[in-house]
Amino acid sequence: MTNDSKHDKILVKNLLVRGIIGFNDWEREKKQDILVNLTLYTDMRAAGRSDNPDDALNYRTITKAVIDYVESSEHSLVEALAKAVARICIEHGAARAVVRVEKPGALRFAESVGVEIERERLDFDI
């Protein structure tokens, strides 16, 4: 990744998905709301020059893969889910990904609780 592409990013904000997350018995019984935010780093210079979708990172494909994964996964920890989502982003072409996963209403008096991680290709055996 060149220095110029370190600042090129696609933002996916407040993707609301339902899945199993948590380690308490009641959390394992039915799907809960899970809020996912993605910052996908990619070099956008070619897409900006060509105006051709083939030269751009396909955030629709990434988002669909994330939704499919979260809806079918059953993680105990938000941290593990965030790592898995980051891997999906990297496998689908992002040079680097910042992933925030939140559980709305997980704590009384808090809007949500979550984690934010940052990963790149070197963090995975890809």
Long-range contacts (C-beta under 8 A, 24 or more apart in sequence): 1-41, 1-43, 1-95, 1-96, 2-43, 4-43, 4-45, 5-41, 5-42, 5-43, 5-44, 5-45, 5-95, 6-41, 6-96, 8-41, 8-42, 8-43, 8-44, 8-45, 9-39, 9-40, 9-41, 9-42, 10-38, 10-39, 10-40, 10-42, 10-57, 10-59, 11-37, 11-38, 11-39, 11-40, 12-36, 12-37, 12-38, 12-39, 12-40, 12-59, 12-62, 12-63, 13-37, 15-63, 15-66, 15-67, 17-66, 17-67, 17-70, 17-71, 18-70, 18-71, 19-70, 19-71, 19-72, 19-73, 19-74, 19-81, 20-73, 20-74, 20-75, 21-74, 21-75, 21-76, 21-78, 21-81, 21-103, 22-76, 22-103, 23-76, 23-77, 28-74, 31-71, 32-103, 33-103, 33-104, 33-105, 34-70, 34-81, 34-101, 34-102, 34-103, 35-100, 35-101, 35-102, 35-103, 35-104, 35-112, 35-114, 36-66, 36-70, 36-85, 36-99, 36-100, 36-101, 36-102, 37-99, 37-100, 37-102, 38-62, 38-63, 38-66, 38-85, 38-89, 38-97, 38-98, 38-99, 38-100, 39-97, 39-98, 39-99, 40-89, 40-94, 40-96, 40-97, 41-94, 41-95, 41-96, 41-97, 41-98, 42-93, 42-94, 42-95, 43-95, 57-92, 57-93, 57-94, 58-92, 58-93, 61-92, 62-88, 62-89, 62-92, 62-93, 62-94, 65-92, 78-102, 78-103, 78-113, 78-114, 78-115, 79-115, 79-117, 82-115, 82-116, 82-117, 83-117, 83-119, 86-117, 86-118, 86-119, 86-123, 87-119, 87-124, 87-126, 89-119, 90-119, 90-120, 90-121, 90-123, 90-124, 90-126, 91-124, 91-126, 95-120, 95-121, 96-120, 96-121
